[in-house]
Amino acid sequence: MTAEQETFKRFLEWSFEDHAEDIIRTIVWLNSHMVKIRREYPKEYLAYKALSNQELNQVICEALLPF
């Protein structure tokens, strides 16, 4: 995985844990709070924006693989 993928994966895992390991709630929260994420987590936001859809899907798959 690329450095951007690793950065976003850590953020996704943190958010996933914060939302009781519910991936739907996590994705909805991420989508609904992009302005907040851009402001409060600029490194993670830039990593997210640098990823293609395929790379994002790979991050999600790797984050959920243990489940």
C-alpha positions as CSV (number, residue, x, y, z in Angstrom):
1,M,0.0,0.0,0.0
2,T,1.1,3.6,-0.6
3,A,1.9,6.1,2.1
4,E,-1.5,7.8,1.4
5,Q,-3.3,4.5,1.8
6,E,-1.6,3.8,5.1
7,T,-2.4,7.2,6.4
8,F,-6.1,6.9,5.4
9,K,-6.3,3.4,6.7
10,R,-5.2,4.5,10.2
11,F,-7.8,7.2,10.1
12,L,-10.5,4.8,8.8
13,E,-9.7,2.3,11.6
14,W,-9.8,5.0,14.2
15,S,-13.2,6.2,12.9
16,F,-14.4,2.6,12.6
17,E,-13.6,1.9,16.3
18,D,-15.2,5.2,17.2
19,H,-18.5,4.2,15.5
20,A,-18.8,0.8,17.3
21,E,-17.2,-1.1,14.4
22,D,-20.1,-0.3,12.1
23,I,-18.7,0.4,8.6
24,I,-21.9,1.9,7.3
25,R,-22.0,4.5,10.1
26,T,-18.3,5.1,9.6
27,I,-18.6,5.8,5.9
28,V,-21.7,8.0,6.4
29,W,-19.9,10.0,9.1
30,L,-16.8,10.4,6.8
31,N,-19.0,11.6,3.9
32,S,-21.0,14.0,6.1
33,H,-18.0,15.6,7.8
34,M,-15.6,16.3,5.0
35,V,-15.3,20.0,5.9
36,K,-14.5,19.1,9.6
37,I,-12.1,16.4,8.4
38,R,-10.3,18.8,6.1
39,R,-10.0,21.4,8.9
40,E,-9.1,19.1,11.8
41,Y,-7.3,16.3,10.0
42,P,-5.5,17.9,7.0
43,K,-3.0,15.1,6.6
44,E,-5.6,12.4,6.5
45,Y,-7.9,14.6,4.2
46,L,-5.0,15.1,1.7
47,A,-4.3,11.4,1.8
48,Y,-8.0,10.6,1.1
49,K,-8.1,13.0,-1.8
50,A,-5.0,11.6,-3.4
51,L,-6.5,8.1,-3.6
52,S,-8.4,6.6,-6.6
53,N,-11.6,4.7,-6.0
54,Q,-9.7,1.4,-6.4
55,E,-7.1,2.5,-3.8
56,L,-9.9,3.5,-1.4
57,N,-11.6,0.1,-1.9
58,Q,-8.4,-1.6,-1.2
59,V,-8.0,0.3,2.1
60,I,-11.6,-0.5,3.1
61,C,-11.0,-4.2,2.3
62,E,-7.8,-4.4,4.3
63,A,-9.4,-2.6,7.3
64,L,-12.3,-5.0,7.3
65,L,-10.3,-8.2,6.5
66,P,-10.1,-9.2,10.2
67,F,-13.9,-9.2,10.4
